[in-house]
């Protein structure tokens, strides 16, 4: 008997006037979305058929026939569209990683500077943040590329930053490392050094929880990360040779180069997103109770150590979620590389669309790649966020 009453009550609630109207409205909305999508699909198919444009991804196996000026892997114009697009994806990933690193470094430094007791430093940092955050990123890229880098000396008057590294209008030239026999031992040493550093950090945290004594992890970790590969380098007989850039005629030959387009993209995006991350860092620091600073200062802890060991670790709980959005936006902003001529995924894909008209397929690849990169960033940042969350006892 109670079961029948329950079923009757459920049916009555589902088919009541209010619920029926709500369900009908939702059903019509879903039907309208599906119908609109289907209409767009049919229209697209008809337009592509009228223009004799084939659908599908078979075009990726055709010869590209166009050059790419900046590639991390070997590329020839006789390679396929798929390989050309791979070059663009690698370029996008490479620039995105470097931009994230640069923006994070700038953001942390400027964010800490904003809360500095030195009024001049704090005002300069605040001015930087306010200016960069309120200028369109495209304008910053054009300024860096068309004004800052274009204003550098010519090749014959190149500025030698350090021995073997030159800065000119045509880019930054620097020595290129060439692996020799035995280089695998250095790679193995780097992996071992990373593993030892991770074990050291875990052991130091357990030791600190038991004894209350901390270790200079930054210096110890740096010593391991640098020292172990360095020892392996000398033991293996120095299995690396260096090719230095040499000025011959109107340009440098040998070595490696960061071209102007690449430099402008990394510097421009790094400066722009660094301003947003700096504001995240400032707000995170301000969210930490002032009593933490006062208690540490009363115990005689140096200000630099208070910031590094007490304030910033707690501020990360606020900084990381907001910075995740900035990292994702930075990856998407890298598509503006097309404006300054850097051959990223969007630039190369645009050339492909101009040649074969496969716009839908190329755009679908763009969307998939950007979605994948940002999902990976989100997973990593969420993992980091959980590590820094306060755990109630």
C-alpha positions in Angstrom: 0.0 0.0 0.0 2.7 2.6 0.8 4.5 1.6 -2.4 1.3 2.5 -4.5 0.9 5.7 -2.7 4.6 6.6 -3.3 4.3 5.8 -7.0 1.0 7.8 -7.2 2.6 10.7 -5.5 5.6 10.6 -7.9 3.4 10.5 -11.0 1.3 13.3 -9.6 4.4 15.5 -9.0 5.8 14.7 -12.4 2.6 15.6 -14.3 1.6 18.5 -12.2 1.0 21.7 -14.1 4.2 23.4 -13.0 6.5 20.4 -13.6 4.8 19.6 -16.9 5.4 23.1 -18.2 9.0 23.1 -17.0 9.7 19.7 -18.6 8.1 20.7 -21.8 10.1 23.9 -22.0 13.4 22.0 -21.4 12.4 19.5 -24.1 11.7 22.2 -26.6 14.9 23.9 -25.9 16.9 20.7 -26.3 15.0 20.0 -29.6 15.8 23.5 -30.8 19.5 23.1 -30.1 19.7 19.7 -31.8 17.7 21.0 -34.8 19.9 24.1 -35.1 23.0 22.0 -35.0 21.6 19.6 -37.6 20.6 22.5 -39.9 24.1 24.0 -39.7 25.6 20.5 -40.5 23.4 20.1 -43.6 24.2 23.7 -44.7 27.9 23.2 -44.3 27.8 19.9 -46.3 25.8 21.6 -49.1 28.2 24.6 -49.2 31.3 22.4 -49.3 29.8 20.2 -52.0 29.0 23.3 -54.1 32.6 24.3 -53.8 33.9 20.8 -54.5 35.6 20.6 -51.2 36.1 17.1 -49.9 35.5 16.4 -46.2 37.6 14.2 -43.9 41.2 14.1 -42.8 42.7 12.3 -45.9 44.3 15.7 -46.9 46.8 15.3 -44.0 48.7 12.7 -46.1 49.1 15.1 -49.0 52.3 17.1 -49.7 52.3 20.5 -47.9 54.4 22.4 -50.4 55.1 25.4 -48.2 58.2 26.3 -46.0 58.2 26.8 -42.2 60.7 29.3 -41.0 61.1 28.1 -37.4 60.9 24.4 -36.5 62.1 22.4 -33.6 62.1 19.2 -35.7 63.5 18.8 -39.2 60.9 19.9 -41.9 60.9 20.1 -45.7 58.3 21.6 -47.9 57.9 18.1 -49.5 56.5 16.8 -46.1 52.8 16.2 -45.6 50.2 18.5 -44.2 50.0 16.3 -41.1 53.7 16.6 -40.5 53.5 20.4 -41.0 50.7 20.6 -38.5 52.8 18.5 -36.1 55.5 21.1 -36.4 53.0 23.8 -35.5 51.7 21.8 -32.5 55.3 21.3 -31.2 56.0 25.0 -31.7 52.8 25.9 -29.8 53.7 23.6 -26.9 57.3 24.9 -26.7 56.3 28.5 -26.6 53.5 27.8 -24.1 55.8 26.1 -21.7 58.4 28.8 -21.9 55.8 31.6 -21.6 54.3 29.9 -18.5 57.7 29.6 -16.9 58.6 33.3 -17.7 55.2 34.6 -16.6 55.4 32.6 -13.3 58.9 34.0 -12.5 57.8 37.6 -13.3 54.5 37.2 -11.4 56.1 35.9 -8.2 58.8 38.6 -8.2 56.5 41.5 -9.0 53.8 40.1 -6.7 56.2 40.0 -3.8 57.5 43.5 -4.7 54.0 44.9 -4.5 53.9 44.2 -0.8 57.4 45.3 -0.2 58.2 47.7 2.7 60.3 49.7 0.2 57.8 52.3 -1.2 59.7 52.9 -4.4 59.8 49.1 -5.3 56.2 48.7 -4.4 55.0 51.6 -6.5 57.1 50.5 -9.5 55.6 46.9 -9.3 52.1 48.3 -8.9 52.6 50.6 -11.9 53.8 47.6 -14.0 50.8 45.6 -13.1 48.3 48.3 -13.8 49.8 49.2 -17.2 50.2 45.7 -18.5 46.8 44.4 -17.3 45.0 47.3 -19.1 46.7 47.0 -22.5 45.5 44.5 -25.2 47.9 41.6 -25.4 48.0 41.9 -29.2 49.3 45.5 -28.9 52.0 44.3 -26.5 53.1 41.6 -29.0 53.2 44.1 -31.8 55.2 46.6 -29.7 57.7 44.1 -28.6 58.2 42.8 -32.1 57.9 46.0 -34.1 59.5 48.4 -31.7 61.7 46.8 -29.0 63.3 44.0 -31.1 63.3 46.0 -34.3 65.2 48.7 -32.4 68.1 46.4 -31.6 71.5 46.7 -33.3 72.1 45.2 -36.7 74.0 42.0 -37.2 77.3 43.8 -37.7 76.8 45.8 -34.5 75.5 42.8 -32.5 75.5 43.1 -28.7 77.5 40.3 -27.0 75.6 39.6 -23.8 78.1 37.0 -22.6 80.9 35.3 -24.6 79.3 33.5 -27.5 75.8 35.0 -27.1 74.7 37.8 -29.4 71.6 39.9 -29.5 70.5 41.6 -32.8 67.5 42.6 -34.9 67.5 39.1 -36.3 67.3 37.3 -33.0 69.4 36.0 -30.2 72.4 33.8 -31.3 74.0 31.4 -28.7 76.2 28.3 -28.6 74.6 25.0 -29.5 75.3 21.8 -27.5 76.2 18.8 -29.7 75.9 15.4 -27.8 78.8 13.0 -28.2 79.4 9.4 -27.2 78.7 8.9 -23.5 76.0 11.6 -23.4 73.5 9.0 -22.2 75.3 9.0 -18.8 74.5 12.6 -18.3 70.9 12.0 -19.1 70.9 9.2 -16.5 72.6 11.4 -14.0 69.9 14.1 -14.4 67.2 11.5 -13.8 69.0 10.2 -10.7 69.5 13.8 -9.4 65.8 14.5 -9.8 64.9 11.3 -7.9 67.4 12.1 -5.1 66.0 15.6 -4.8 62.4 14.3 -4.4 63.6 11.8 -1.8 65.5 14.6 0.0 62.4 16.8 0.1 60.2 14.0 1.5 62.7 13.0 4.1 63.3 16.7 5.2 59.6 17.2 5.7 59.3 14.1 7.8 62.3 15.2 9.8 60.9 18.6 10.3 57.5 17.2 11.5 59.4 15.0 14.1 62.1 17.4 15.3 60.9 20.9 14.2 64.3 21.5 12.5 64.3 22.6 8.9 67.0 22.1 6.3 68.1 24.5 3.5 66.3 22.5 0.8 66.8 25.1 -1.9 70.6 25.0 -1.7 70.7 21.2 -1.0 68.4 20.4 -3.9 70.3 22.8 -6.3 73.6 21.2 -5.3 72.2 17.8 -6.2 70.6 18.8 -9.4 73.7 20.6 -10.6 76.4 18.5 -8.9 75.4 15.0 -9.9 75.2 15.7 -13.7 78.4 17.7 -13.5 80.2 14.8 -11.9 78.8 12.5 -14.6 80.0 15.0 -17.3 83.6 14.8 -16.1 83.6 11.1 -15.4 82.2 10.5 -19.0 85.0 12.6 -20.4 83.0 15.7 -21.3 80.7 14.1 -24.0 79.4 17.5 -25.2 80.9 19.7 -27.8 79.8 23.3 -28.4 79.2 25.0 -31.7 79.5 28.8 -31.4 77.9 31.4 -33.7 80.4 33.2 -35.9 79.7 36.4 -37.9 80.3 35.7 -41.6 79.2 38.2 -44.2 75.8 39.6 -43.4 74.7 37.1 -40.7 75.9 34.6 -38.1 76.5 31.0 -39.0 76.6 28.1 -36.6 75.2 27.9 -33.1 71.5 28.2 -32.4 69.1 31.1 -32.7 65.9 32.4 -31.2 64.3 34.3 -34.0 62.6 37.8 -33.5 59.1 36.3 -33.8 59.8 33.7 -31.2 61.4 36.2 -28.8 58.5 38.7 -29.2 55.9 36.0 -28.5 57.6 34.7 -25.4 58.6 38.1 -24.0 55.2 39.7 -24.8 53.0 36.9 -23.4 55.4 36.5 -20.4 55.1 40.2 -19.5 51.4 40.3 -20.1 50.4 37.2 -18.1 53.1 37.9 -15.5 51.1 41.0 -14.5 48.0 38.9 -13.8 49.9 36.3 -11.9 51.6 39.1 -9.9 48.1 40.3 -8.8 47.3 36.7 -7.8 50.4 36.5 -5.7 49.8 39.9 -4.1 46.2 38.9 -3.1 47.4 35.5 -1.8 50.0 37.2 0.4 47.5 39.7 1.7 45.1 36.8 2.5 47.6 35.4 5.0 47.0 36.7 8.5 49.3 39.5 9.6 49.8 37.7 12.9 51.9 35.2 11.0 54.4 37.8 10.0 54.4 39.5 13.4 54.9 36.2 15.3 57.8 35.2 13.0 59.4 38.6 13.3 59.1 38.5 17.1 61.1 35.2 17.0 63.9 36.9 15.0 63.2 35.2 11.7 64.6 37.3 8.8 62.0 38.9 6.5 63.2 37.0 3.4 62.7 33.7 5.2 59.3 34.8 6.6 58.2 35.4 3.0 59.7 32.2 1.6 59.0 29.8 4.4 55.8 31.1 6.1 53.8 33.4 3.9 54.2 32.1 0.4 53.4 28.4 1.3 50.1 29.5 2.9 49.4 32.0 0.1 49.6 29.2 -2.5 46.1 28.1 -1.4 44.8 31.3 -2.9 47.3 31.8 -5.7 47.0 28.4 -7.5 43.3 28.4 -8.4 43.4 31.9 -9.9 46.8 31.1 -11.7 45.3 28.0 -13.3 43.0 30.3 -15.3 45.9 32.6 -16.3 47.9 29.6 -17.5 44.9 28.4 -19.6 44.4 31.9 -21.0 48.1 32.2 -21.8 48.0 29.0 -23.9 45.0 30.4 -25.8 46.7 33.8 -26.2 49.6 32.0 -28.0 47.4 31.7 -31.0 48.1 35.5 -31.6 51.5 34.4 -32.8 50.0 34.6 -36.3 50.0 38.4 -35.9 53.8 38.6 -35.8 54.6 35.8 -38.1 55.6 33.0 -35.8 54.7 29.6 -37.2 52.6 28.1 -34.5 49.7 25.7 -34.9 47.2 28.4 -35.9 49.5 30.0 -38.4 50.4 26.8 -40.1 46.8 25.6 -40.1 45.7 28.9 -41.6 48.1 28.3 -44.5 46.6 24.8 -44.9 43.1 26.2 -45.0 44.1 28.7 -47.7 45.5 25.9 -49.9 42.9 23.2 -49.6 39.9 24.8 -47.9 39.6 22.1 -45.2 38.6 24.7 -42.6 36.3 22.5 -40.5 38.9 19.7 -40.0 41.8 22.1 -39.2 39.7 24.1 -36.7 38.6 20.8 -35.1 42.3 19.9 -34.7 43.0 23.3 -33.2 40.1 22.9 -30.7 41.2 19.4 -29.7 44.8 20.4 -29.1 44.0 23.5 -27.1 41.4 21.6 -25.1 43.9 18.8 -24.4 46.7 21.2 -23.3 44.4 23.1 -20.9 42.9 20.0 -19.5 46.4 18.8 -18.7 47.2 22.1 -17.1 44.0 21.9 -15.0 44.8 18.4 -13.8 48.4 19.4 -12.8 47.3 22.6 -11.1 44.5 20.9 -9.2 46.9 18.2 -8.0 49.3 21.0 -6.8 46.4 22.8 -5.2 45.4 19.7 -3.2 49.0 19.4 -2.0 49.0 22.9 -0.5 45.5 22.8 1.1 45.3 22.9 4.8 44.4 19.5 6.3 42.3 19.6 9.5 43.5 17.4 12.3 
